[in-house]
Amino acid sequence: MVTGATGSIGTHLVRRLRQDGAAFRALVRDESKGRALGCDFAVGDFEDPGSIAAALDGVDRLFLNSAGALPVDGAQPMIRQQKTAIDAAHRAGVTHVVKVSVWHARQGAKLSQGAHWEIEEHLKASGLSWSLLQPAGYMQNFLGAGAFTPDGHLISSYADSPVAYIDCPDIAACAAALLTRPHGENETFILTGPQALTDADLAGQISAALRRTVTCVETPPDALATALKSQGLPPWFADDLAVLVKEVAAGSQATTTTAVHDLTRRPPRTFEDFLTAHLPALRALTASSAPA
Ligand SMILES: NC(=O)c1ccc[n+]([C@@H]2O[C@H](COP(=O)([O-])OP(=O)(O)OC[C@H]3O[C@@H](n4cnc5c(N)ncnc54)[C@H](OP(=O)(O)O)[C@@H]3O)[C@@H](O)[C@H]2O)c1
């Protein structure tokens, strides 16, 4: 069963499993989204454990992914939701779980890194076999409003430090390999793109793709936190996010790994590939900027 089936990884995983002729079911919250996927689906919500238990009937392998670590009432619902899903999977007779985590998940870390570590530990103690995918930052983050200024320039918080961004279809391809071939049991895979790129590199490539100059607007981590607080995000969340951004700015995602190639037998997609695939969306997102 594929959870997060309508998300940035899940949609590609569903497409790939269909192409491969694998028997699978997608979990969706919204029936119309399930119909649009064009595969077997079950309607369920991580907030409704009974619906997850019902959806898991007959399932042997589970792809576990859900929305990120945005807080609700000061807590990250992802932790409770995924732990509950792991317990339900165990009860349903699932044998293997492929979970999307995050690079540098570790005890005591802030936000998603700490949250994923807690879920990883729960999974490892569950008695199920597991594979952990620990991706670098997603290229898809550049399709979100927070990546650009209102006038279409790149918000730059990592200074000169390169980041080995990964394209979500590559994460999906790794998950498909682990779900359909019996290997990678109880292993952790750090997934990166083929190159680590600085914000200046990214701005250069985006400029070339859009055929106009996109500059870097320096927004150091503490300034980013201040801006997020002024937009209404809880202060503790904005401050914790600044800590994570500082780690990346210090080079925590500056290296590449061979894991995508090892698992899929082909190289990971480049940022240029990503820009080509998403040019209309990127153009719309940055449209308010006058050509330089
Ligand atoms: N962004 C990054 O750079 C990055 C890097 C490393 C790791 N990660 C991790 O990647 C994961 C995915 O993050 P994302 O923001 O990219 O999410 P996403 O995959 O784009 O979307 C989340 C998916 O989860 C589903 N979902 C959300 N709440 C649910 C619920 N209560 N019950 C059932 N399904 C639910 C959504 O379904 P609907 O269609 O119904 O909303 C959607 O399919 C997070 O754990 C994050 O920590 C992100």
The ligand as an SDF file (V2000), in Angstrom:
LIG
                    3D

 48 52  0  0  0  0  0  0  0  0999 V2000
   10.6040   18.9880    1.5230 N   0  0  0  0  0  0  0  0  0  0  0  0
   11.8090   18.5260    1.7500 C   0  0  0  0  0  0  0  0  0  0  0  0
   12.8170   19.1090    1.3360 O   0  0  0  0  0  0  0  0  0  0  0  0
   11.9650   17.2260    2.5090 C   0  0  0  0  0  0  0  0  0  0  0  0
   13.2490   16.6600    2.6200 C   0  0  0  0  0  0  0  0  0  0  0  0
   13.3900   15.4400    3.3050 C   0  0  0  0  0  0  0  0  0  0  0  0
   12.2750   14.8120    3.8470 C   0  0  0  0  0  0  0  0  0  0  0  0
   11.0520   15.4020    3.7330 N   0  0  0  0  0  0  0  0  0  0  0  0
    9.8820   14.6930    4.3060 C   0  0  0  0  0  0  0  0  0  0  0  0
    9.0070   14.3360    3.2350 O   0  0  0  0  0  0  0  0  0  0  0  0
    7.7230   14.0620    3.7770 C   0  0  0  0  0  0  0  0  0  0  0  0
    6.6730   14.5450    2.7990 C   0  0  0  0  0  0  0  0  0  0  0  0
    6.5970   15.9140    2.8360 O   0  0  0  0  0  0  0  0  0  0  0  0
    5.8550   16.7370    1.6980 P   0  0  0  0  0  0  0  0  0  0  0  0
    5.5830   18.0600    2.3100 O   0  0  0  0  0  0  0  0  0  0  0  0
    6.6360   16.6730    0.4250 O   0  0  0  0  0  0  0  0  0  0  0  0
    4.4480   16.0120    1.5330 O   0  0  0  0  0  0  0  0  0  0  0  0
    3.7590   15.4290    0.2170 P   0  0  0  0  0  0  0  0  0  0  0  0
    4.3050   14.0970   -0.1040 O   0  0  0  0  0  0  0  0  0  0  0  0
    3.7600   16.4110   -0.8990 O   0  0  0  0  0  0  0  0  0  0  0  0
    2.2230   15.2960    0.6600 O   0  0  0  0  0  0  0  0  0  0  0  0
    1.7910   14.6390    1.7980 C   0  0  0  0  0  0  0  0  0  0  0  0
    0.8900   13.4430    1.4410 C   0  0  0  0  0  0  0  0  0  0  0  0
    0.3830   12.9100    2.6740 O   0  0  0  0  0  0  0  0  0  0  0  0
   -1.0380   12.8700    2.6050 C   0  0  0  0  0  0  0  0  0  0  0  0
   -1.5750   13.1350    3.9210 N   0  0  0  0  0  0  0  0  0  0  0  0
   -1.4310   14.2580    4.6540 C   0  0  0  0  0  0  0  0  0  0  0  0
   -2.0820   14.1530    5.8230 N   0  0  0  0  0  0  0  0  0  0  0  0
   -2.6790   12.9190    5.8160 C   0  0  0  0  0  0  0  0  0  0  0  0
   -3.5310   12.2440    6.7320 C   0  0  0  0  0  0  0  0  0  0  0  0
   -3.9050   12.7970    7.8940 N   0  0  0  0  0  0  0  0  0  0  0  0
   -3.9510   11.0030    6.3970 N   0  0  0  0  0  0  0  0  0  0  0  0
   -3.6070   10.4240    5.2210 C   0  0  0  0  0  0  0  0  0  0  0  0
   -2.8090   11.0440    4.3060 N   0  0  0  0  0  0  0  0  0  0  0  0
   -2.3620   12.2680    4.5990 C   0  0  0  0  0  0  0  0  0  0  0  0
   -1.4550   13.9400    1.6050 C   0  0  0  0  0  0  0  0  0  0  0  0
   -2.7360   13.6540    1.0900 O   0  0  0  0  0  0  0  0  0  0  0  0
   -3.8320   14.7750    0.6640 P   0  0  0  0  0  0  0  0  0  0  0  0
   -3.8000   14.8330   -0.8580 O   0  0  0  0  0  0  0  0  0  0  0  0
   -5.1120   14.2440    1.1560 O   0  0  0  0  0  0  0  0  0  0  0  0
   -3.4400   16.0650    1.3020 O   0  0  0  0  0  0  0  0  0  0  0  0
   -0.3310   13.7920    0.5810 C   0  0  0  0  0  0  0  0  0  0  0  0
   -0.5790   12.7060   -0.2800 O   0  0  0  0  0  0  0  0  0  0  0  0
    7.7080   14.6880    5.1900 C   0  0  0  0  0  0  0  0  0  0  0  0
    7.7730   13.6590    6.1480 O   0  0  0  0  0  0  0  0  0  0  0  0
    9.0080   15.5030    5.2380 C   0  0  0  0  0  0  0  0  0  0  0  0
    9.5700   15.5890    6.5370 O   0  0  0  0  0  0  0  0  0  0  0  0
   10.8600   16.5850    3.0700 C   0  0  0  0  0  0  0  0  0  0  0  0
  1  2  1  0
  2  3  2  0
  2  4  1  0
  4  5  1  0
  4 48  2  0
  5  6  2  0
  6  7  1  0
  7  8  2  0
  8  9  1  0
  8 48  1  0
  9 10  1  0
  9 46  1  0
 10 11  1  0
 11 12  1  0
 11 44  1  0
 12 13  1  0
 13 14  1  0
 14 15  2  0
 14 16  1  0
 14 17  1  0
 17 18  1  0
 18 19  2  0
 18 20  1  0
 18 21  1  0
 21 22  1  0
 22 23  1  0
 23 24  1  0
 23 42  1  0
 24 25  1  0
 25 26  1  0
 25 36  1  0
 26 27  1  0
 26 35  1  0
 27 28  2  0
 28 29  1  0
 29 30  1  0
 29 35  2  0
 30 31  1  0
 30 32  2  0
 32 33  1  0
 33 34  2  0
 34 35  1  0
 36 37  1  0
 36 42  1  0
 37 38  1  0
 38 39  2  0
 38 40  1  0
 38 41  1  0
 42 43  1  0
 44 45  1  0
 44 46  1  0
 46 47  1  0
M  CHG  2   8   1  16  -1
M  END
$$$$
